[in-house]
Amino acid sequence: MSLVNLLESAENLQDINLFRIYNLHKLSHDRKDKYALDINGRRSGYRLIIQPINIDGTKFINKGDNLIEFYREVEIIGVEEVSNHYE
């Protein structure tokens, strides 16, 4: 399944997390509260930067330690950018 198809069909972020090839992971520093998905697996270097958002468009922030529960709660994401991690 392509990443675009997966994003369209997923009910929440946990559905995407189950596909380990995309390596959903939390970012840090200036990208705190954002997440990345490897577009073609880890070898390609390209990633999709996403921001979980609430239905009203505000940031959906993880306030706990349990990422799986957080991923289950996130139903909407905003795509921030596509970047080459190694450039």
C-alpha positions in Angstrom: 0.0 0.0 0.0 1.4 3.4 -0.9 1.7 6.1 1.8 -0.8 8.3 0.1 -3.4 5.5 0.0 -2.7 4.6 3.6 -3.1 8.2 4.7 -6.5 8.4 2.9 -7.8 5.2 4.3 -6.5 5.3 7.9 -9.0 6.1 10.6 -6.3 7.3 13.0 -2.5 7.7 13.3 -2.2 4.2 14.9 -3.4 2.6 11.6 -0.4 4.2 10.0 1.9 3.3 12.8 1.2 -0.4 12.2 3.0 -0.1 8.8 6.5 -0.2 10.1 8.0 0.5 6.7 6.9 4.2 7.1 8.7 4.5 10.5 6.3 7.0 12.1 8.3 8.9 14.6 8.2 12.0 16.8 10.5 14.9 15.9 12.3 17.2 18.3 13.9 20.6 18.7 12.4 23.1 16.3 9.9 20.5 15.1 8.6 19.6 18.6 5.0 18.2 18.5 5.4 17.2 14.8 6.0 13.7 13.4 7.6 12.2 10.3 6.9 9.3 8.0 9.5 7.8 5.8 8.0 8.0 2.3 9.8 5.0 0.7 11.3 3.4 3.7 14.3 4.5 5.7 16.8 4.1 2.8 15.2 6.8 0.6 15.8 9.7 3.0 12.6 11.4 2.0 10.0 12.0 4.7 6.6 13.5 5.1 6.4 15.9 8.1 3.0 15.9 9.7 1.2 17.8 12.5 -1.7 16.1 14.3 -4.6 18.6 14.5 -7.9 18.8 16.3 -11.2 19.2 14.4 -11.0 22.9 15.0 -7.6 23.2 13.3 -5.5 23.6 16.5 -2.5 21.5 17.2 -3.3 18.1 18.8 -0.5 17.8 21.5 0.5 14.5 23.2 0.3 15.2 26.9 1.1 11.7 28.1 3.8 9.1 27.8 1.7 6.5 25.9 2.3 7.0 22.1 0.0 4.2 21.1 -2.9 5.8 22.9 -2.1 9.2 21.4 -1.9 7.7 17.9 -5.3 6.1 18.4 -6.8 9.5 19.3 -5.3 11.4 16.3 -7.8 11.3 13.4 -6.7 14.4 11.5 -3.2 15.4 10.4 -1.9 18.4 8.5 0.9 17.8 6.0 3.7 20.3 6.7 6.3 19.4 4.0 8.2 16.7 2.2 11.9 16.9 2.9 15.1 15.0 2.3 16.3 14.2 5.8 19.9 14.1 4.7 20.1 17.4 2.9 
